[in-house]
Amino acid sequence: MTKNLIAYFSASGVTKSIAEKIHNVVDSDIFEIVPKQLYTSADLNWNDKNSRSSIEMNDKSSRPEIESEIDVTGYDTIILGFPVWWYTAPTIINTFIEENNICDKNIYVFVTSGSTGETGSFNDLKSAYPENNWVDAKRLTRSVSDDEIGEWLN
């Protein structure tokens, strides 16, 4: 039997709500990737070049610390979710990938964004971590149906 883990980062709650929707459809455990230092609304101001998120996203080596750890060894599939920042994954996603051995897992990616699709983020992750088994990616919105989630992950 396949064991699934939904691991997600949510700065404003949108990605969290979709992760919970997926959790209600797919038999899975769920883990929130929480930064050690939470993001404030000022930190998330992408119009401010000096905001924390702008600084992190402009530094490709940035690896924000994660509050807690999870043992991923018992999982076959990781469903990895995050908001798109600067057309790609927030650097805390790199922290999660680098701190957890997910090479032997099937990895599905879901992103949340007002308008940016999943392709850039997915391709960036595949390029940065070619040893991982990247299966598929999808941009999901709050209106995604249970059927759409099921079809995507089957």
N, C-alpha and C positions, 0 to 999 in steps of 0.2 A: 504494500500500500504506500502511495506517495504521501510524504509529509511536507506540507507547505508552510512557509513563513512569509507574512507580509511585514516588511520593514519599511518604514516611511519617515520622512522628515516633513514637518509642516510648520511654517513660520506664522501663518495667519489663521489656520484652522480649515482651510479649503481642502488641502491634501488629506488631512486627518478624516474629514467627513467622507471622502471617497474611499480611503483605506478601510473605514468601518463598513461602508457599503459592500466592498469586496469581501470583507470578513464575513458578512451576513450571507453571501452567496457561495463562497468557497470554504470548504473545510480547511481551516488554517489557524495557526497561532498568529499573534500580531505583536509587533514591537515598534514603539515610537523612538526614533533617533532624536534624542533631546540633547541640544548643545549644553555643555557645562555652563556657559555664560549665555543666558537666554537673549534673544534678539528683541530690542525695543523698536517702537515704530520709527524712531530716529535712525536706528541701525539699518532699517530696511528701506530707507529713503534712497532709491536708485538715482534720483535727480541730484543728490549731494555726492560729489566725488570723494568727499572725506568721510562718508558714512561707513560703518563697519562692513556692511555687505559689499559696497563698492570696492573697498580696500581689499577684502578677501578675494573677490572675483577678478580683480586686476592682478593678483599675485597667484600664479598657477601652482605655487608650492604651498599655499595656505592650506592648513589642515586643522579646522576648529575641533576642539576636544569634545568628545561625547560623554554625557553624564554617566551612563551605565553600559555594561557589556551584555552580550547575549552569546550563548554557545550555539553556533549554527551547525555543528557536526551532524545532528540527527535529521536535518532537513534535506530533501531532494530538490525542492523548488523554492526560489526566493522571488517574491513579488516586491520589487523595489520601487517606492514612490517618492516623488519630490516635486516642488514647484520649479518651473523653469526660471532661472536667473541668468540674465545676459545671454540668452539663447542656448544655455547649457545647464548641466546639473550644478547645484550649489556645492562648494568645495567640501562641505561636511559629508557629502555622499562619498567623496574620495576617501575621507577618513574612515567611514564605515567599511568600504570595500577593502582598504589596506589593513584594517585591524581584524578582519574576519576572512578566513580561508573559504572563499565561495567558488573556487575554480571548478569543483566537481558538481556544482549545482546548475540546474536549469534556471536562468534568470529572465524574468519578465519585468519590464519597466513600464510604470505608468507615470505620466507627468500631468501637472495641472498648470494651466496658463490661460490668460484671457484671449490670446491670439496666436502664440507661437506653438507650432506643432512639436511632435516628439522626435523627429528625424535627427536634428542637430545634436540633441542631448544623447540620443542612443548611439549615433556614430562616434561622438566624442568618447563615450564610455568604452565602446568596442575598440577604438584606437588606443586608448590609455591602458586597457586591460585585455589584451587579445587572448590571453590564456583562459579567460572565463567563457562560459557557454551562454552567450546572449541569444535568447530565443526570439523575443518580439517586444515591441513597444507600442504604446497607445496613449494618446492624449485623451483624458477623461474629464468630463464636466459634472457638475452636481446633478444634472438631469440624466446621467447615464442610467440605463435600466439594468435590472438584474439579468435579463436575457442577454443584453449586450456584453456584460461582464462574463457571463458563462460561456458565450460563444468565443470571446477573445481568448479565454484561458483553456479552452478545450481544444 
